């Protein structure tokens, strides 16, 4: 099984779904895919005509129960890989990938709850896999997502999250916008801070499982604030990436 995860394989692009002006979901058919856990990622490798290769890791957005593997990619203007995946890649193209990778930042419906999920920018992707997994198996574990985006237009999965919340009374989503917001916006409009976490977060006495994913400064600030407010460090799992997003 471990060998299978380290082998590169070709996935075919079945569909490209725009999520925001900068982000797209890549729906992939992966032959002999052995499944994954919500929260895991894959490595994607691109090879140029001159042989130059670039490799990046992308979180899996789809639930383990889904037929297709889905990666959601946020375009970085100075990136090597993401501009190709979001602007050039077409249906029926092939992608080299390997995985699934990672076992620490994962959640299965059989794990205890409640869940507090905190995301910044595209850090919502592995958390969305958890939410989709939860929905697919009919879990009613109380779940709260606090999601920080630069603007309303850059909220990834916005409509899907709205629809899920409308159908599921045990799922709550709270947004905060850090750069611009609509004139009629009544939600938070600043970066996640201690006060916001205290207002939104589940009481520490309920012993929630907490997953935090996003840019390094956000993840470190949130994890520190949660520990200082009394949450058990053993119940806080973090995953971070570079300086993009906030």
N, C-alpha and C positions, 0 to 999 in steps of 0.2 A: 504493500500500500504506500509506503514512504517513497519507494522508487517511482511509482506511478506519479506522485506529486512533483517529482523533480524532472520529469521528462517534458521536453517542449513538444507541443502539438499544435496543429493548425485548426483554428476555429473559423467558421464562416459567418460573416455578418448577415443576419436575417433582416434586421430593421434598425434604423437610426431614428431616435425619438428626441426632438428638441425639448429640453427641460427649462432652460433660461436662454437669454441671448448669448451666454458664454458656455453653457453646459449641454451635453448630449448624452443620452443613454444608448449604449451599444448593445443590441440584443443579439446574442451569439448562439450558434449551434456548435457544440463541442463534442465530437465523437468520443465515445467511451468515457465520458465524464462520470466520475465515481461519486459525485455529490460533494457538498460542503456544509459548513456550519455558518450560521448568521454571524457576521463580524470578520470573517476571513477575507483574504485578498489573493490576487494572482499577480504574477509578473508578466508584463507584455514586452515583447522584443520586436523592434523594427530593424530591418536591414536595407541599407541603401544600395544602389547599383554598383557603387565602388567598393562594397563590402563593409562599410562603416556600420556599426551597430549601436543602437541606443536602447536602453532597457529601463522601464519604470514599473512601479507597483501601483495597482489600482484596487480599491475595495470592491467587493462583490455587492451589488445592490439587490439582487434577486433573493427570494426566500429559497431555502433548500428544497421546498416542495415544487418550485416552478420548473416548467419543462425546459426553458432556455436559461442560459447564464446571461446576466445583465451587469455591465459595468457602466457607471456614470462618470464622465470625464469633464472636468472644468478646465477650459482653455486658459493657459498661461501665455501671455503675449510674447515672452522671451523664452518659452519652453521649446524643447527639441521634439517632444513626442505628442503632447496634448494638441497643438495646432493641427497636426496631421490627423489625429483621431477625430477631432471635432469638425474640421473644415475640408478634408481631402478624402477620407475614408468613405467608401460607398457600399451599398448593398451588394452582396455576393463576393466582396473582397475577402481575403483571408488574413487572419492575424495569428502570429505566433504567441502562445501563452503557456504558462505552466502553473500548477497549483492544484488544490487550494493550499495556501500558506497561512500559518498562524494558528495558535490554539488558545492563547491567553485571552485575547479580546473577543470572546465569543459568548453567545447566549443561546440556550435551548429552552423550549417551553417547559421542560421538566425541572429546570432550575427554579430556585425560590424567587420571590419577589417581595414587595413591589419594585418597579423599575423607574429610575430617574435617568433620563438620557439627556446629555448636554452636547450640543453641536455648534461648531463655527464653520460657516461656508460649506465646502464640499465634505467636511467632516460628518455631515449628516448621512452620507452614503452607507457605511456599515450599520449605522443605527436604523436606517430605513429597512435594511435586510432583516433586522430583529423585529421591527414593527410588522413587516410583511409576513414573517414566519409566525409571529403571534396571531395574526389574522387568519393565516392559512389553516392553523390547527384549532382555531376557535378558543384560544386562551383568553381568559378574562383577568389576567394579572394586571392590577392597576398600573398604568404606565403614563408617565409625564415626560414630554419632550420640550426642552428649552432650546430654541434654535436661533442663533445669531446670524444675520445676513447683512450685507452691505446696503441693499435696497430691496424694496418690495418685488421688483422685477427679477432679482437674483435669488429669490427663495426657491430652491430646488424642491420638486415634488409638491408644490404648493396646493394645487387642486386635488391631488390624490390624498394628501393629508387632511384637507378640509372634508373630503368625502368619507374618509375613515372615521374622523371624529364625529361626523353627523350620524354614523351608523353604530358607533361603539361608545357607550357611556363610560367605559373604564379607561378610555384613551383621551388624554388631554395634550394639546399642543400650544405652546406659548412662544410667540415670536418677539424678537427685538431687532430693530434696524439701526445700523451704526453710522450710515453716511447720509442717506436721503430717505424720505418717506412721503407717502401721499398726503395731501392736505387734510383728508378726513381720517388719518391714522390715529387710533386711540391707544395703541399698544406701547410697549417700551421703545425708546429710541436712543439707546446708548449701549456701550459694550457691557457684557455681563459683569456684574460686580457682586460684592458680598451682600448688599442689600437686596438685589434682585434674586439671588439664590435663596436668601432667607424667605422672601415672599413667595417664591415659586416652588422651591424644593419641598420634598416630603420630609416630615419630622424625623429626626435621627432615631427616635424611639421606635419607629416602624422598621428600622434596619433595611432600607432599600438597597438593592443592587444598583450601582451607579456606573454608567459608561460615559466617558468624556472623550470626544474626538474633534480635532480641529488644529489650527495653527499652534505652534509650541507656546507662545505667550499666553494664549487663552487657556490652553489645557493646564498649564502650570498654575495660573492664577485661580482657576476654578477648583482644581484639586486641593490647593492650599487652603482656600476658603472653606471648602467642605470639611476638611480635617479639623480646621480651627473651630468650626461650628458644632463639632461633636460626632461627625460621621466616622465610622470605623474605616481606617485606611485599607483594611483587607477587603472591603466591599466596594472599593473605588478602582475601576480599571480605566486606564488611559491609553490613547493612541494619538500620536501627533505627527504633523508633517511640517514643511518649510514655512516661510514667512508670509505666504499668500493668504488672502482672506483675513477677516477679523470678526 
